[in-house]
């Protein structure tokens, strides 16, 4: 699971530049690009630990798209609890595909 957490932080923070973070709520293609990058990071980690399956991709991608879309729409002044819900959801996704 540690590899998935590491991949999550790489995909959700290190590879998401500030302009993507600020504009992914405004432009759908930035949200999609960010979600694809995050999904790819998680899939690489799953492959590394021998848990990857092609059916993980839609679970991860759609889940990330929905959650980040919600966060972008709900977050006007960026309340902290939105961030925690978002991160909890993404880590729960990692746990689900790791256990399947």
Secondary structure, 3 states (H helix, E strand, C coil): CHHHHHHHHHHHHHCCCHHHHHHCCCCHHHHHHHHHHHHHHHHHHHHHCCCCCCHHHHHHHHHHHHHHHHHHHHCCCCCHHHHHHHHHHHHHHHHHHHHC
